[in-house]
Amino acid sequence: MLERLKIYIACEDVNMIWDERDVLAFDSMWNEGLSIEDIAKSFDRDADEIALLIMDRARRGLIKNRPNGVFGRRMPA
């Protein structure tokens, strides 16, 4: 009898589903240089979800590296 493996699913609690309009809005915010924290706040999402979108968009060549990377610039309080 084969032994069943215990499967671990990474980031199972992270929402990776995006509306296309939100993705385009993200691209704009990224290009404006907004920080990952400010982008997350604007979408009311966890910064980890934004980080995964950044990785996806960068791997596809749809966003470019920028000064200060994900930290970008902070919006005035």
N, CA, C and O atoms as a Tinker XYZ file with bonds, in Angstrom:
   308  protein
     1  N      0.844000   -1.180000    0.000000    73     2
     2  CA     0.000000    0.000000    0.000000    64     1     3
     3  C      0.889000    1.243000    0.000000    63     2     4     5
     4  O      1.850000    1.337000    0.764000    81     3
     5  N      0.552000    2.185000   -0.864000    73     3     6
     6  CA     1.307000    3.432000   -0.926000    64     5     7
     7  C      0.925000    4.343000    0.221000    63     6     8     9
     8  O     -0.237000    4.422000    0.621000    81     7
     9  N      1.930000    5.029000    0.742000    73     7    10
    10  CA     1.704000    5.985000    1.807000    64     9    11
    11  C      1.261000    7.323000    1.207000    63    10    12    13
    12  O      1.882000    7.803000    0.259000    81    11
    13  N      0.215000    7.922000    1.736000    73    11    14
    14  CA    -0.252000    9.230000    1.261000    64    13    15
    15  C      0.642000   10.315000    1.819000    63    14    16    17
    16  O      1.019000   10.285000    2.990000    81    15
    17  N      0.977000   11.269000    0.976000    73    15    18
    18  CA     1.760000   12.408000    1.415000    64    17    19
    19  C      0.845000   13.436000    2.049000    63    18    20    21
    20  O     -0.297000   13.618000    1.627000    81    19
    21  N      1.360000   14.104000    3.067000    73    19    22
    22  CA     0.629000   15.236000    3.622000    64    21    23
    23  C      0.971000   16.437000    2.757000    63    22    24    25
    24  O      2.143000   16.779000    2.600000    81    23
    25  N     -0.027000   17.064000    2.207000    73    23    26
    26  CA     0.191000   18.182000    1.292000    64    25    27
    27  C      0.087000   19.489000    2.062000    63    26    28    29
    28  O     -0.821000   19.682000    2.871000    81    27
    29  N      1.026000   20.376000    1.798000    73    27    30
    30  CA     1.040000   21.717000    2.368000    64    29    31
    31  C      0.796000   22.701000    1.233000    63    30    32    33
    32  O      1.520000   22.688000    0.238000    81    31
    33  N     -0.192000   23.534000    1.367000    73    31    34
    34  CA    -0.495000   24.532000    0.344000    64    33    35
    35  C     -0.055000   25.897000    0.867000    63    34    36    37
    36  O     -0.605000   26.409000    1.841000    81    35
    37  N      0.947000   26.478000    0.203000    73    35    38
    38  CA     1.479000   27.781000    0.609000    64    37    39
    39  C      0.498000   28.889000    0.255000    63    38    40    41
    40  O     -0.123000   28.872000   -0.808000    81    39
    41  N      0.370000   29.833000    1.144000    73    39    42
    42  CA    -0.439000   31.043000    0.920000    64    41    43
    43  C     -1.884000   30.738000    0.564000    63    42    44    45
    44  O     -2.508000   31.463000   -0.211000    81    43
    45  N     -2.401000   29.684000    1.120000    73    43    46
    46  CA    -3.776000   29.277000    0.822000    64    45    47
    47  C     -4.789000   30.363000    1.201000    63    46    48    49
    48  O     -5.861000   30.455000    0.603000    81    47
    49  N     -4.443000   31.179000    2.192000    73    47    50
    50  CA    -5.351000   32.213000    2.666000    64    49    51
    51  C     -5.224000   33.529000    1.896000    63    50    52    53
    52  O     -5.921000   34.495000    2.206000    81    51
    53  N     -4.346000   33.572000    0.902000    73    51    54
    54  CA    -4.120000   34.801000    0.147000    64    53    55
    55  C     -5.065000   34.840000   -1.057000    63    54    56    57
    56  O     -5.179000   33.875000   -1.812000    81    55
    57  N     -5.731000   35.972000   -1.213000    73    55    58
    58  CA    -6.639000   36.164000   -2.344000    64    57    59
    59  C     -5.813000   36.576000   -3.565000    63    58    60    61
    60  O     -5.224000   37.657000   -3.590000    81    59
    61  N     -5.776000   35.711000   -4.566000    73    59    62
    62  CA    -4.995000   35.997000   -5.767000    64    61    63
    63  C     -5.883000   36.316000   -6.962000    63    62    64    65
    64  O     -5.415000   36.321000   -8.101000    81    63
    65  N     -7.150000   36.580000   -6.712000    73    63    66
    66  CA    -8.087000   36.893000   -7.788000    64    65    67
    67  C     -8.226000   38.406000   -7.893000    63    66    68    69
    68  O     -8.479000   39.094000   -6.903000    81    67
    69  N     -8.055000   38.912000   -9.120000    73    67    70
    70  CA    -8.092000   40.360000   -9.358000    64    69    71
    71  C     -9.045000   40.671000  -10.499000    63    70    72    73
    72  O     -9.109000   39.932000  -11.482000    81    71
    73  N     -9.774000   41.753000  -10.372000    73    71    74
    74  CA   -10.580000   42.298000  -11.459000    64    73    75
    75  C     -9.618000   43.024000  -12.410000    63    74    76    77
    76  O     -8.686000   43.689000  -11.960000    81    75
    77  N     -9.838000   42.898000  -13.696000    73    75    78
    78  CA    -8.938000   43.512000  -14.676000    64    77    79
    79  C     -8.805000   45.024000  -14.471000    63    78    80    81
    80  O     -7.719000   45.576000  -14.647000    81    79
    81  N     -9.897000   45.696000  -14.102000    73    79    82
    82  CA    -9.833000   47.143000  -13.847000    64    81    83
    83  C     -8.884000   47.455000  -12.701000    63    82    84    85
    84  O     -8.147000   48.439000  -12.748000    81    83
    85  N     -8.903000   46.605000  -11.661000    73    83    86
    86  CA    -8.019000   46.810000  -10.520000    64    85    87
    87  C     -6.561000   46.577000  -10.905000    63    86    88    89
    88  O     -5.666000   47.260000  -10.408000    81    87
    89  N     -6.326000   45.616000  -11.786000    73    87    90
    90  CA    -4.961000   45.355000  -12.246000    64    89    91
    91  C     -4.430000   46.574000  -13.007000    63    90    92    93
    92  O     -3.282000   46.975000  -12.816000    81    91
    93  N     -5.253000   47.151000  -13.854000    73    91    94
    94  CA    -4.839000   48.341000  -14.595000    64    93    95
    95  C     -4.621000   49.522000  -13.647000    63    94    96    97
    96  O     -3.697000   50.314000  -13.839000    81    95
    97  N     -5.477000   49.639000  -12.619000    73    95    98
    98  CA    -5.285000   50.688000  -11.615000    64    97    99
    99  C     -3.993000   50.446000  -10.845000    63    98   100   101
   100  O     -3.261000   51.392000  -10.553000    81    99
   101  N     -3.704000   49.180000  -10.512000    73    99   102
   102  CA    -2.440000   48.843000   -9.857000    64   101   103
   103  C     -1.263000   49.269000  -10.721000    63   102   104   105
   104  O     -0.332000   49.907000  -10.228000    81   103
   105  N     -1.294000   48.919000  -12.020000    73   103   106
   106  CA    -0.205000   49.281000  -12.930000    64   105   107
   107  C      0.049000   50.786000  -12.885000    63   106   108   109
   108  O      1.197000   51.228000  -12.857000    81   107
   109  N     -1.015000   51.557000  -12.878000    73   107   110
   110  CA    -0.899000   53.010000  -12.840000    64   109   111
   111  C     -0.250000   53.466000  -11.527000    63   110   112   113
   112  O      0.648000   54.308000  -11.535000    81   111
   113  N     -0.703000   52.912000  -10.416000    73   111   114
   114  CA    -0.124000   53.271000   -9.111000    64   113   115
   115  C      1.348000   52.885000   -9.036000    63   114   116   117
   116  O      2.169000   53.629000   -8.500000    81   115
   117  N      1.672000   51.710000   -9.582000    73   115   118
   118  CA     3.062000   51.256000   -9.596000    64   117   119
   119  C      3.913000   52.237000  -10.398000    63   118   120   121
   120  O      4.987000   52.646000   -9.957000    81   119
   121  N      3.425000   52.605000  -11.573000    73   119   122
   122  CA     4.173000   53.526000  -12.436000    64   121   123
   123  C      4.295000   54.924000  -11.835000    63   122   124   125
   124  O      5.244000   55.650000  -12.131000    81   123
   125  N      3.328000   55.303000  -10.987000    73   123   126
   126  CA     3.401000   56.582000  -10.277000    64   125   127
   127  C      4.388000   56.523000   -9.118000    63   126   128   129
   128  O      4.745000   57.551000   -8.542000    81   127
   129  N      4.827000   55.305000   -8.780000    73   127   130
   130  CA     5.819000   55.147000   -7.721000    64   129   131
   131  C      5.259000   54.951000   -6.330000    63   130   132   133
   132  O      6.000000   55.059000   -5.353000    81   131
   133  N      3.952000   54.660000   -6.208000    73   131   134
   134  CA     3.366000   54.486000   -4.875000    64   133   135
   135  C      3.938000   53.253000   -4.180000    63   134   136   137
   136  O      4.312000   52.274000   -4.825000    81   135
   137  N      3.997000   53.323000   -2.862000    73   135   138
   138  CA     4.543000   52.215000   -2.072000    64   137   139
   139  C      3.564000   51.045000   -2.036000    63   138   140   141
   140  O      2.367000   51.207000   -2.272000    81   139
   141  N      4.094000   49.878000   -1.738000    73   139   142
   142  CA     3.269000   48.685000   -1.622000    64   141   143
   143  C      2.213000   48.869000   -0.529000    63   142   144   145
   144  O      1.086000   48.392000   -0.666000    81   143
   145  N      2.579000   49.562000    0.559000    73   143   146
   146  CA     1.632000   49.792000    1.649000    64   145   147
   147  C      0.462000   50.666000    1.187000    63   146   148   149
   148  O     -0.696000   50.378000    1.491000    81   147
   149  N      0.777000   51.735000    0.451000    73   147   150
   150  CA    -0.280000   52.632000   -0.033000    64   149   151
   151  C     -1.162000   51.959000   -1.077000    63   150   152   153
   152  O     -2.372000   52.184000   -1.108000    81   151
   153  N     -0.568000   51.145000   -1.922000    73   151   154
   154  CA    -1.360000   50.414000   -2.913000    64   153   155
   155  C     -2.289000   49.443000   -2.199000    63   154   156   157
   156  O     -3.465000   49.340000   -2.548000    81   155
   157  N     -1.771000   48.731000   -1.203000    73   155   158
   158  CA    -2.588000   47.776000   -0.441000    64   157   159
   159  C     -3.759000   48.493000    0.230000    63   158   160   161
   160  O     -4.887000   48.000000    0.201000    81   159
   161  N     -3.499000   49.640000    0.826000    73   159   162
   162  CA    -4.576000   50.409000    1.474000    64   161   163
   163  C     -5.635000   50.827000    0.469000    63   162   164   165
   164  O     -6.828000   50.762000    0.763000    81   163
   165  N     -5.214000   51.255000   -0.709000    73   163   166
   166  CA    -6.178000   51.739000   -1.694000    64   165   167
   167  C     -7.110000   50.631000   -2.181000    63   166   168   169
   168  O     -8.244000   50.903000   -2.576000    81   167
   169  N     -6.640000   49.386000   -2.155000    73   167   170
   170  CA    -7.467000   48.248000   -2.561000    64   169   171
   171  C     -8.084000   47.520000   -1.372000    63   170   172   173
   172  O     -8.846000   46.570000   -1.552000    81   171
   173  N     -7.756000   47.965000   -0.147000    73   171   174
   174  CA    -8.198000   47.289000    1.070000    64   173   175
   175  C     -7.823000   45.807000    1.018000    63   174   176   177
   176  O     -8.635000   44.918000    1.275000    81   175
   177  N     -6.544000   45.585000    0.671000    73   175   178
   178  CA    -6.019000   44.222000    0.565000    64   177   179
   179  C     -4.721000   44.133000    1.340000    63   178   180   181
   180  O     -4.097000   45.149000    1.646000    81   179
   181  N     -4.324000   42.928000    1.651000    73   179   182
   182  CA    -3.078000   42.666000    2.365000    64   181   183
   183  C     -1.891000   42.948000    1.448000    63   182   184   185
   184  O     -1.959000   42.705000    0.243000    81   183
   185  N     -0.813000   43.458000    2.017000    73   183   186
   186  CA     0.390000   43.760000    1.231000    64   185   187
   187  C      0.938000   42.507000    0.546000    63   186   188   189
   188  O      1.552000   42.608000   -0.516000    81   187
   189  N      0.725000   41.325000    1.139000    73   187   190
   190  CA     1.180000   40.082000    0.499000    64   189   191
   191  C      0.465000   39.857000   -0.833000    63   190   192   193
   192  O      1.067000   39.361000   -1.785000    81   191
   193  N     -0.801000   40.215000   -0.900000    73   191   194
   194  CA    -1.548000   40.069000   -2.155000    64   193   195
   195  C     -1.004000   41.016000   -3.216000    63   194   196   197
   196  O     -0.936000   40.666000   -4.395000    81   195
   197  N     -0.619000   42.207000   -2.797000    73   195   198
   198  CA    -0.014000   43.164000   -3.728000    64   197   199
   199  C      1.342000   42.643000   -4.183000    63   198   200   201
   200  O      1.686000   42.749000   -5.361000    81   199
   201  N      2.115000   42.080000   -3.254000    73   199   202
   202  CA     3.444000   41.538000   -3.595000    64   201   203
   203  C      3.333000   40.440000   -4.646000    63   202   204   205
   204  O      4.151000   40.372000   -5.564000    81   203
   205  N      2.330000   39.584000   -4.516000    73   203   206
   206  CA     2.144000   38.527000   -5.514000    64   205   207
   207  C      1.757000   39.101000   -6.865000    63   206   208   209
   208  O      2.200000   38.605000   -7.901000    81   207
   209  N      0.932000   40.145000   -6.865000    73   207   210
   210  CA     0.580000   40.795000   -8.130000    64   209   211
   211  C      1.810000   41.456000   -8.745000    63   210   212   213
   212  O      1.994000   41.407000   -9.961000    81   211
   213  N      2.649000   42.070000   -7.922000    73   211   214
   214  CA     3.899000   42.670000   -8.418000    64   213   215
   215  C      4.751000   41.604000   -9.092000    63   214   216   217
   216  O      5.253000   41.818000  -10.196000    81   215
   217  N      4.919000   40.453000   -8.435000    73   215   218
   218  CA     5.731000   39.376000   -9.017000    64   217   219
   219  C      5.146000   38.903000  -10.343000    63   218   220   221
   220  O      5.876000   38.695000  -11.312000    81   219
   221  N      3.828000   38.735000  -10.381000    73   219   222
   222  CA     3.176000   38.290000  -11.609000    64   221   223
   223  C      3.370000   39.289000  -12.744000    63   222   224   225
   224  O      3.755000   38.914000  -13.852000    81   223
   225  N      3.099000   40.572000  -12.460000    73   223   226
   226  CA     3.203000   41.591000  -13.502000    64   225   227
   227  C      4.645000   41.761000  -13.974000    63   226   228   229
   228  O      4.891000   41.976000  -15.160000    81   227
   229  N      5.597000   41.666000  -13.044000    73   227   230
   230  CA     7.018000   41.791000  -13.406000    64   229   231
   231  C      7.477000   40.599000  -14.246000    63   230   232   233
   232  O      8.193000   40.778000  -15.231000    81   231
   233  N      7.076000   39.393000  -13.869000    73   231   234
   234  CA     7.467000   38.194000  -14.632000    64   233   235
   235  C      6.943000   38.240000  -16.060000    63   234   236   237
   236  O      7.574000   37.723000  -16.982000    81   235
   237  N      5.784000   38.865000  -16.231000    73   235   238
   238  CA     5.192000   38.990000  -17.566000    64   237   239
   239  C      5.743000   40.194000  -18.327000    63   238   240   241
   240  O      5.393000   40.415000  -19.487000    81   239
   241  N      6.609000   40.971000  -17.669000    73   239   242
   242  CA     7.191000   42.148000  -18.309000    64   241   243
   243  C      6.227000   43.313000  -18.437000    63   242   244   245
   244  O      6.416000   44.185000  -19.285000    81   243
   245  N      5.198000   43.338000  -17.607000    73   243   246
   246  CA     4.162000   44.363000  -17.721000    64   245   247
   247  C      4.377000   45.553000  -16.798000    63   246   248   249
   248  O      3.725000   46.585000  -16.952000    81   247
   249  N      5.289000   45.416000  -15.841000    73   247   250
   250  CA     5.730000   46.550000  -15.028000    64   249   251
   251  C      7.251000   46.507000  -14.992000    63   250   252   253
   252  O      7.864000   45.454000  -15.172000    81   251
   253  N      7.833000   47.645000  -14.762000    73   251   254
   254  CA     9.294000   47.763000  -14.761000    64   253   255
   255  C      9.803000   47.975000  -13.340000    63   254   256   257
   256  O      9.064000   48.393000  -12.449000    81   255
   257  N     11.095000   47.673000  -13.156000    73   255   258
   258  CA    11.743000   48.026000  -11.897000    64   257   259
   259  C     11.680000   49.530000  -11.741000    63   258   260   261
   260  O     11.592000   50.263000  -12.726000    81   259
   261  N     11.726000   49.990000  -10.498000    73   259   262
   262  CA    11.650000   51.424000  -10.249000    64   261   263
   263  C     12.515000   51.778000   -9.054000    63   262   264   265
   264  O     12.866000   50.902000   -8.263000    81   263
   265  N     12.861000   53.046000   -8.912000    73   263   266
   266  CA    13.649000   53.449000   -7.742000    64   265   267
   267  C     12.914000   53.059000   -6.458000    63   266   268   269
   268  O     11.698000   53.228000   -6.363000    81   267
   269  N     13.623000   52.554000   -5.504000    73   267   270
   270  CA    13.089000   52.096000   -4.213000    64   269   271
   271  C     12.200000   50.862000   -4.307000    63   270   272   273
   272  O     11.552000   50.502000   -3.325000    81   271
   273  N     12.154000   50.209000   -5.459000    73   271   274
   274  CA    11.420000   48.949000   -5.597000    64   273   275
   275  C     10.007000   49.001000   -5.058000    63   274   276   277
   276  O      9.263000   49.937000   -5.349000    81   275
   277  N      9.621000   47.977000   -4.253000    73   275   278
   278  CA     8.259000   47.917000   -3.727000    64   277   279
   279  C      7.979000   49.025000   -2.720000    63   278   280   281
   280  O      6.822000   49.365000   -2.471000    81   279
   281  N      9.045000   49.592000   -2.139000    73   279   282
   282  CA     8.846000   50.636000   -1.136000    64   281   283
   283  C      8.383000   51.942000   -1.768000    63   282   284   285
   284  O      7.694000   52.734000   -1.126000    81   283
   285  N      8.754000   52.167000   -3.014000    73   283   286
   286  CA     8.290000   53.345000   -3.751000    64   285   287
   287  C      8.351000   54.610000   -2.920000    63   286   288   289
   288  O      9.287000   54.826000   -2.150000    81   287
   289  N      7.333000   55.442000   -3.091000    73   287   290
   290  CA     7.228000   56.666000   -2.297000    64   289   291
   291  C      5.907000   56.607000   -1.543000    63   290   292   293
   292  O      4.914000   56.095000   -2.059000    81   291
   293  N      5.898000   57.125000   -0.334000    73   291   294
   294  CA     4.684000   57.118000    0.488000    64   293   295
   295  C      3.797000   58.297000    0.153000    63   294   296   297
   296  O      4.291000   59.390000   -0.122000    81   295
   297  N      2.497000   58.086000    0.175000    73   295   298
   298  CA     1.530000   59.167000   -0.016000    64   297   299
   299  C      1.509000   60.013000    1.244000    63   298   300   301
   300  O      1.716000   59.493000    2.341000    81   299
   301  N      1.263000   61.304000    1.105000    73   299   302
   302  CA     1.171000   62.162000    2.298000    64   301   303
   303  C      0.036000   61.676000    3.204000    63   302   304   305
   304  O     -1.008000   61.232000    2.725000    81   303
   305  N      0.252000   61.765000    4.491000    73   303   306
   306  CA    -0.757000   61.286000    5.466000    64   305   307
   307  C     -1.961000   62.157000    5.538000    63   306   308
   308  O     -2.879000   61.877000    6.308000    81   307
